[in-house]
């Protein structure tokens, strides 16, 4: 029996979902895996990919302890994932938070006009090109797009408030997109303890009576399928034998 460790590093996207979901299924189903430690260093990423992984982590957390150790950055979607944990640890030099939603797109319509290029758009549906880089958005379209982003933000905000047991005033204070130091984050209840990965692991072992080793199950990015031609799920079947 052992405690699983997963490194959540870099951008959270659909590729990460594809690599991590078979491993998370394995962690959830196998009794030999008695706990999960997430080691996070990420500025976030895609909201949908984040929610898929977060929902899976919540299911695991209902059955066995899940802890998070934030090394470096645990921001935006990465902090959302961390909220699935029973406890969040962060080092003194870590930064956390950025509870908000952002969408960045280009408007090159004036550039094209200045160099004499005209754009011809054929569409069916009034708002089909609502975020096209080839024309300015109208005030109405900006409002529609902001409402869409706001719905995603409210879900993010709701989960942080619920999991971190924050009052309305407390979540209003932190859900502004700002980053916080880990010390400030602890004061604002975003972090439980200041410490490193060893501190998080020691706490999990002590609180849940888990006197066992740790096994790193982080799937290698692209390695399995690209070089040896087997899926991550098959890789987990290999691990199960040991």
N, C-alpha and C positions, 0 to 999 in steps of 0.2 A: 504494500500500500504506500501511497506517496501523495504529496501536494503538487499539483500542476502549476507551472509558471508559463505565462504568455506575455510576450513583449508586444505592446501596441505602439508602434513607431511609425512616424510619417503620416501621410494623408489617409484619412478614412474614406474608402471608396468601394465600388462594387467588386474590384479585384480583391480587396481585403476581405470582403464578405465571402467570396468564393473560396478563399484559402482558409479562413478561420471557422466557418460554420461546421464543416465535418469534425474539426478538432473539438469545438464546443459541444457538439452532439456526443462525442466520445466521452468528454469530461462529465457531461450530465448523466450518461447512462451507466458508466462503469463504477461499480462500488469500490474498486481499488483506488480510484481517485477520490481522496477525502476532502480536498479543498482546492481553491483556485486563487492564485496571486497574479494580479495584473500589474505589469511594470510599464508605466505609461510615459511616453515622451512624444507628444503629438499636439499640433495646433488645431486639430479637428479635420473637417472635410464635408463630405456630402451628407445632408440631413437624413435622407432615406436609408443610406447604408448604415449610418449611425444608429438609427432606430431599430433596424433589423438586428444588429449586434447587441444593442441594449436590451431588447426584449428577450433575447436568448440568455443573456447574462442574468436577467431577473429570474428566469426559470431555474437556472442553476443555483442562484442564491436562495431559492426556497427549499432546496434540498441539501446544500452543503455550503460551508463558509466561503465567501468571496471577499478578498481584500484588494485594495489598490495602493501601489507605491508610485507616486509621481516623481519622475526624475527629469529635471529640465522644465518641460512645458506640459501642462494638462489643461488645455484651453478649448473652448467651444465644444465641438462634438466629442473630443477626448474627455472633457470634464463630464459631459452627459453620460458617457460610458462608465466613468468612475462612480457615478451616483448609484449604479447597481450594486455597489459594494456595501458590505457591513461597516467597514471603516476605510477612511482615506488617509494615507500618510503622504507627506510631502517634505522634501528637504528644505533647509533654510534658504537655499538659492533657487528654488523652483518658483515658477509663476503659474497662476491658475486663473480660472474664470472665463472671461470673454463670453458671458451668457447673452447671446444675441444671434441674429441672422443677417447675413450679408449676401448680396448678389452684385457682381461687377460685370458690366458689359460696355462695349465700345460704341460710340456714335461717330461714325466717319463720314456722315452726310456732307458736312461742310468741306472736308478735304476733297471728296469726290467732285463736289461742285466747283471747287477752285481749280481742279485740273481738267475740268470739262467732261467728266464722266457722269452720265445720268443713269439712274437705276430704274429698271422696269420690273414691277412686282405684280404677278397675277395670283390672286388668292380667292378662295371661297370661305367666307367666314370673316366677319368684321374685324376680329382681333387676332387673326391667324399670324400676323407678323408684328405682334405687340412689342417684342423685344428685338426687332431687327436692327442691326448696326447701320443700316443704310438710310434710316430716316429718324427724325426726332420722335419721341413718344409724346402724345398729347397729355394734358393734365388729367383727363379721364383715365387714360391708360396707365399713367403713373399711379393713380389712386387704386386701380384694379390690381396692379402688380404689388403694390405695398400691402394691400389686404391679404394677398396670397402669402406673402412673406410673414405677415403678422400671425396668420394661423399656425405656421410652423413654429414661430417664436413662442406662441402661447403654450404649445405642447411641450417644448423644451423647458420653459419656465415652470410649468405645472409639475413636471417630473422632478426638477431640482427642488422645488418647494416641498413636495411630498416626501421625497427620499431623505432630504436633509432636515426635515421637520422645522421649516421656517415659517414665521408669521408673514402676513401680507406686507407689513412694513419692512421686514427683513429682506424679503425677495425683491421688493421694489427698490431697495437700496443697492442690491448687487446685480440685478438683471438689466444692466445698462450697456453691456458690451465691453466694460472695462476689465483689464487684467489686474490681478492683485498678487502681492508677494504671498508666500505661504504663511508668514506670520500674520499678515492682515487677513488672509483667508481663514485662518483658524479663529480669529476674533469674530469673523462674520459667519462662522459655522460651516464654511465650505470645506474645511479640513478638520479631521479629528485629532491628529497628532503630527508633530514635527519630527521627522526621522527618515532614515533611509530604508532600503529594501529589507535589510537584515532586521531592523526594528519592526517592520510590518510583519515579517515572517515569524519573529519571536512572539509577537502579540497574538497572532493567529494560533500558533502552537499552544500557547499558555491558556488562552481563552477557550479553546475547543479540545484540549487534551490530545493534540496531534503530534506525537513524538516520532516523526518520520522524516525521510529525505524529501528533497524537491527534485522534480524532473521537468526540464524545459521542453514544452511541447509546441513551441512557436514554429509554425510552418515556414519553411524557407521560401522567400518570394520567387516564384517561377522555377525554382530548382527542380522540384520533383517531376513536374510534367515536361519541362524542357530538356532535361539531361538524362533522366532514366525512364521516362515514359510511363509513369504510373500516377494515379490520382492521389490527392491528399487523403481521401477516404481509404485507399489501399495502403497508404503510408501508415495510417492509424492502425490498420489490421496487423501490420508488421510490428509496431510498437507493442500491441497487446500481448504478443508472444513473450515479451521480456519483462 
